[in-house]
Amino acid sequence: MIGEIIAIGDELTSGRIVNTTSGFAASKLFAAGHEIFAMHTIGDSPELIGEALTRAIGRVDFVIVTGGLGATSDDLTNEAVAAALQRPPTLHREILAQIRPHQQGAANDRKWLEKLAWLPEGAEVLNPESRMAGYLLVDNGTPIFFLPGIPEQMKELFVEHVLPCLAGWSADDRSAIRQRVYRTFGLTENMVNKKLQEIEKTPRLKIGYYPVDSEVHVSLTVLGQDPAQSDALFRQADAAITAALGDAIYGHNLYSMAAVVGELLRRHNLQLSVAESCTGGLVASKITEVAGSSEWFVGGVIAYANDLKERLLGVDRKLLAGHGAVSEQVARAMAGGVQACTGATVSVSVTGIAGPSGGTPEKPVGTVHFGLCVQGEVTDHRRSFSGSRKEIQEIAAQTALDLVRRALLTKT
């Protein structure tokens, strides 16, 4: 399909903020096999927004619009769309219900916030359970995706909703489309692709691959001729993908690795603690992003210096001197130490060399050791990663959580 991208905001046209959302969208669309006809950056002008949108609708198969969906007076995208496409603003009560618990301050402030619930007629909210703005509007058979200008919010909605939707777009019968996103970890995109090549040959079925940080997300789109056929084909394809990828699949759609780990801990009435060195608290950060994580997460220790590894985690100085901080012996001691000081039933530790310096021939940059203590039983795991410092820290943090996940799966 051929698409067009429109980024809206005076902060973009003035150069105060760099437009990263358009580049992200273009790269992901290209990787998914779509072609971009044009990309535009325009200011917060209703006339310009309406003109750019109507022109795009007449010449491409789909349109991506980012920015201008907020509650302030300069967020004019919805008003411009309503006027340009002659779609009167319509109140979306599910959005209003999400907003009202968070309303505070003066009446005028509340009125501005409620602006988020008024969308052009025919708008379909991309994620009704989220407080992020974002919706789909179909005009004369052309899908138009309106996404927030905040990069992280835009990226999440784009990967989880826009790409899967475009992968199976059919203006004739949307009721016969079934979709699911599989989140995988531990396999490269090529490895995932190879495992699913035979399944891809199934008629009326489309599979897309989208690397997201250290993960690979797989979108399944089923295009049946009627809802019953779609349901049957979806069940068949879902079973085949699940069998092919096995426990590399950690979750579906919006569930993060940390959320899946939390659900497993809750199911077994267990609690988790972490001991981090090279990840500097990233594992704990991912955990506490999950609402309700206090039910199963006790806390953690960031012991970057060897002195703190000794004093806070009880790591024997002889281990540090004899094997070094980045070793299986120290990883095991860190996991056992944080379990002892927190009382958690499950603990995981991370110690490694994130780079770009600090590596040796025996322990090159990207060497990371993990310790895992599950109800007193300690194991160690070594991994070798590549990439920038940030990339190594990210994949190390996800690996720590994945080790916990896989250990708990054996208990189900």
N, C-alpha and C positions, 0 to 999 in steps of 0.2 A: 504494500500500500504506500501511497505518496502522502506525506504530511507536511504541515507548516507549523512553526513554533513562534509564538508571540510572547515576549516578556514585557511586563508593564511595571512602571515605577519611575518617578522623578529621580529617586536615589540612584537608579541605573544610568539614566541619560546624563546625569550630572557627573558621573564618575565617582560618587561617594562610596558606592558599593559595586564590586565587580559582579557581573552577571555570570554566575556559575551554573545556574539551573538549566539554561538553554544548552550549554555544552554537555551536561550530564544527560539530558533527554536525547540529544542528537546521537551521542555515542551508544546509548542503550538501544535506541530505535534502529540504528544502522546494524548493530550486532544481531538484532532480531529479524533482519531482512527487510526493513522498511527504508524508503527513500525520503529524504528531506528536500522539499522544493525550495523553501525559503525560511530564513530566521530573521525576526524583527525585534528591536528593542524600542519601545515608545514610552512617552511620559504619561502622567496621570491626567489625560484629556479624554473626556467622553467621546468627543468627535473623532479623535484619532483611533480610539479603541474600537468604536463602531465601524469605522471605515476599514481598518485592518482586518477585522473579523469577517465582515460581509464579503470582502474581496477574497479572503482565504477560502471561505466556504464554497465559492463558485469555481475553484480550480484544483482543490486537493481532496483526498479521501478522508482525511481526519485533521483535526487542529488541536494543538496543545497550547493552552494559555496559562501563564504563571503570573502571580502578583495581583494586588489590588482587591483582595477578598477580605481584608480585615475590617475592624469596627470603627476606625478613625475616619475623619471627614475627607481625607485624601484617597481613601479606598473606594474607587468609583467603578470598578469592573462590572459588578452586578447591575448597577443602574444603567451603564452604557449598553450592556448586553440586552437588558429588558427593552430599551428604546430601539436599538438597532434591529433586533429580531422580532419586535412587536410581541413580546412575551411579558405580560404584566407581572410585577413582583408578587410572589405567593408565599404565605407563611408556612414554614416547615415546623410543625409542632415537636417533632422528635429532636430537632436542633434546639428549640426553645427550652425543652425539658432538660437538655444537657447544660444549658447556659444558666438557668435560674438558680441552681444551688450555689453558683459562684458569683452572683450579683451582689455587689456592695457599693456603698457610696451614694452620691447624689442621684436624683431621678434622671437628670440629663445623661449621667454616665451609664445608667442602666439602659436608657433608650439607645445609646450608641452600641452597647453590647448586643442588644436584641436585633440590631441591624444584621447580624450574622445569620439570623433565622429567615430572612426575607430573600428568596432566590427567584430567578426568572421562572416563569411558568414552564413546567415540564422537566425541571432539573431533578436529577436522581443523585442523591448524596452518595459519595463513594464509600464512606465508612461511617454509618450512623452512630456507632458506639464510641467514636473518637471526638475530641473537641477540636480537631483540625478541620479547617475549611477545605472543601474540595467536592466537586460534583461533575456529573456527566450530563450534557444536553445534546439531544439529537435534533438537528435542523435539516429538513429535506433529505433525510437519510445519512447525513454527515455527522459522525460523532465528534463532539467538541469537549475536551477535558479541561476543566478549570481547576488549577492547583494553587496552593499557597506559594508566596514568594520566598518564604523561609526555607533555605536549602534542605535542612534535615527533614522537615515535614513534607516538602515536595518530593524528595527522593523516596520516602517511605510509601507514599500514595502511588507514585509512579511505578515502582517495582511491584507492589502488592496488588494494584488494581488496574492501572492503565495498560501495562504490557500484556497481562493475561487477557484483558478485554480485547485489545487489538489483535491478539493472536487468533482469536476465534470470531472476529466481528462478522455479523450477518445482519443486515438491515431487514431481511425478510421475516426472520422468525427468531427473535431473541429468547423465546420461551423454550426452545429446543437446545439451548446451549448449556453445558455443564462445565464448571471450571474448578480447579484446585491447584494450589501452589505447595510444592513439597520443599521443605528446607533441609538441606543436606550438609554434612560436615565430615571432613576427613578424606574426601575424594576430590580430584581436580575436575574441572569442567570436561576435559577430554575423556576422563575415566567414566564420568557419569553418562556422557554422550554414547560411549561405546556400549555400556550396559543396556541402553534403551534403544539402540538402533533398530532392532527387529520390531519392537513395539511401535516405533514411528511409522512403520509401513502399513499400519492398520488404517483402512479407509475411514474418513470422517473424524479423524483424530489428529490433533496438532500438539507437539511438544516443543517448548521453548526453554532455553538455558540462560540463566542470568547470574553471573558471579556478583556477590555482594560481600565486600570485605573478604573475610576468610571462608565464607560459605559459598555454596552453589545452590541457587534456587531453581527449581524445575516447575514450569507451568504446564498443566494438562488442560487442554480445551477439547471438549467433545461436541461435535456438530451433528446431532441426530436430525432425522427428518420429522420427528415428533417427540414430545416429552418422554413417552414410554421407551422409545428406541434409545434416546439419549441416556436415560437412567440405566438401562441395561448395559449399554456400551461403556458408560462411566464406571460402573461396578467392575466390569471386566478389565478395563484399562488400569483402574486404581489397584486392583489385586496384582496385576502384572508388574506395575512399577514398584509397588511395595516389595514384591518378591525379588525383583532384580536389584534393588538398592539396599534392601535389608535394613540393618540398624544404622546405616549412614543417614537415613531419614530420621531426624530428631523431632520434627513437628510439621504442622501444616499452617498455611496462610500467615497469620500475624504473630504466632507464638514464638517468642525468642528462646534461645537455649536456656537462659536462666529461668524463664518461666516454666519450661518443661522440667528442669531439674527440681524446681520448687514443688511442682505437682507430685513428682515421684517421692520426694522427701515427706510431703504431707500425707501421701497415701500410706507410707510405712511408719509414720509417726516418728521421724528422725529429724535431727537438727544438724546444720552445717556450720563449720568455721573454716577460715582460710588463713594461710601464712604466705605472704608475698614478698618477693625481693625484686626481680627484674621488671615485673608488671606494675609495681608501684601503686597498688590499690585498684587496678582496673578490674580485677575479678570481683572484688567487693562492690565496685561501682555498678557493674552489670547486674549484680544480684539485687542491689537496693533500688534499681530502676523498676523492679517488679512490684506492683502494688500488693501489699499483704505479705511481703517477704519477711517481716518481723516474726511471722508465725513459725518459720523454719530456719532463719538465718540468725545465728548467735552473734557473730562479729568476726573480726580478723585482726591480724598484726602485719604491719608493713615493716619488715626488718631488713633494711637495705644494707646497713653496716654489719660486719661480723660481730662487733661488740653487742649489738642488739639481738642478734641471733642467739648469742650465748645467754644474755641476761633475761630476755623476754621469752624465748622459746626453749631454753635449756639445752641448746646444741653444744655438745662437748667440744672444747677448744682443740682437743687432739684430732677430732674429725676435720675441723676446719684447716688445721695446720697440715695434716697428712693427705687430705684429699681435695682441699679447696672448697670454696663456697658453692661452686657449680659442680655438684657431684651427686651421685645417687645416695651416698651415705648421708649427706647433709639434707637432701630433699626428704629422706625418710625421717630424719630427726626433727625437721621442721614440722612435718605433718603430725608426728606423735606429740611434739611439744605444744602445738596450738590446740590439739585435742585435750591434752592434759590441763592446760590453763583455762580453757573455756568450758570444758565439760560436754562439748558437742559429741554426738554419736558418729558423725562423719566429718573428716577434715581433709583438706587438700592443700598442697604447698607448691610453690613455683620458684625456681632459682635458675638463672641462666645468664647468657651474654646477649643483650639486645643490640649491641653495636652503637655506632659504626666501628668503634675501636674496642680493644680489650680481649680480642680473640688470640688463640695460640694454635699451633699445628694440631695439638691434641684436643683442644676445645675451641674450635673456630666460632666466629660470630654466628649466632643462630642456634647454638647448643643450649638446650633447656632441659632441666631435670624436674620431674614432678614426683611428689610423694602423695600417696593416698592412704588414708587410715579410715577403715570402715569397721566400727564397733571393735576396735582394738587390733584388727588385722591390717598390717602395713605392707604396701607394695610400692615399687618405684618404676618410673617410666622415663625413658630418654627420647627426645625428639630433636631433629635438626631442621630448622626453618631458614628461609631466605627472605630477603626484602629489606626495606628500610627499618629503622629502629621502631617506628610506630607500627609498621606491619607485623614485625616479629612480636611486639608486645600484644597486639590484637589477637593474633592466632594462638599465642601462648595462653592468653586469658580464656579464649574459647575452648582450647584443648583441656585446660584444667576443669572447666565445667563439663565438658564431654566425657572426661574420665569418670567423674562422679555419676553422670547419667548412665553410662554403660555398666558401671558397677551395680547401680540400683536396678537396672533392667533384669539382671540375673535373679533378683529377689521376687520378680512378679510371677 
